[in-house]
């Protein structure tokens, strides 16, 4: 199976070499990486190019220009992966908050699912001990709000660590998505469930970033929260696809 891990980056030069080393060492046949750099001013882009040049073809780099945004980076990365023949696509952060060692666990669940979600909030999932009470409450509240407004069964609605079957990404239809930022995670979760895709949550321990600064400012979080009603309005008429995949399991 041809698997592509899509890793968006913005100012992740301090994390990228170690992340690449960890991912390329995974016991996953046919594994390749796509680094999608969003015009990082810290030199992440040239560093990614250098890592790719020394990877014997296992790393590709996509340099984005113009409007920045995590959602736009993921959509461009997913399109690249599908165009280049990926059978499975993994999405994850570049800062080690998503443990590279959990990638094989997500991919294993695609044998029985269309989407495998690395979940903080399913049974057995957790977050870093150094998360303060305020951060924990904000994260759980955001998840509860998204789940309530959209009627989601997925417990970690804002999860950014997922593995997708190719057929699942094709069914989601990237052209119908509109979110430019972090809201894309919720938008894709909602479309997946509306389509009746088989969604499984895999417990993970979400860690604190290893180096650098988080891009999740209060403004970004508020923009994502305010956009959830818009997601419901635009996509509530999406109907289940026909066939055996038309069910959700979380």
PyMOL commands that set and color helices and strands:
alter all, ss='L'
color gray80, all
select helices_A, chain A and resi 13-24+44-53+70-83+100-109+133-150+166-172+174-176+183-195+218-235
alter helices_A, ss='H'
color red, helices_A
select strands_A, chain A and resi 3-9+31-37+59-63+88-92+115-119+126-127+162-165+199-203+205-206
alter strands_A, ss='S'
color yellow, strands_A
deselect
rebuild
show_as cartoon
